Amino acid sequence: MGVMTRWLDPDEQRTWRAFLAASRALMDTLDRELQRDAGMPHAYYEILVRLSEAPGRQLRMSDLADAAGSSRSRLSHAVARLEAAGWVRREDCPTDRRGQIAVLTDDGFATLAAAAPGHVEGVRRHLFDALSPAQVDQLRRISETLAEHLTRS
């Protein structure tokens, strides 16, 4: 006997479509602006941020993939592009012969420092300026609940 499909009711359908449209439009807009202003997609910016916040501005590739919410292969491709730009370098991991460490270079840090103000202004303009303080609080709580639910495994 098959499981009953729990179809979305009209309100759930409207909510789902609005969430999807808003998420896509926000990320597409931020991606386009970063591409225009800093010459990199949002995914690359996120990698540089994660490295800049790590001790010694370096992380094992596997930890960087987890932190950036990326697959190992997608991260490896991105880091290769960032390496070619001179923003990241890879080193062998001293404690694990198979592991590699991604290190943010001084050029990479300078690139991130130059890109950050415009990106933060974009986030503020496209997300926070459109919401009331109560809506920002609701969005944070909803997002934390979803993130916790989706990462619990």
Disulfide bonds with the S-S distance in Angstrom:
none
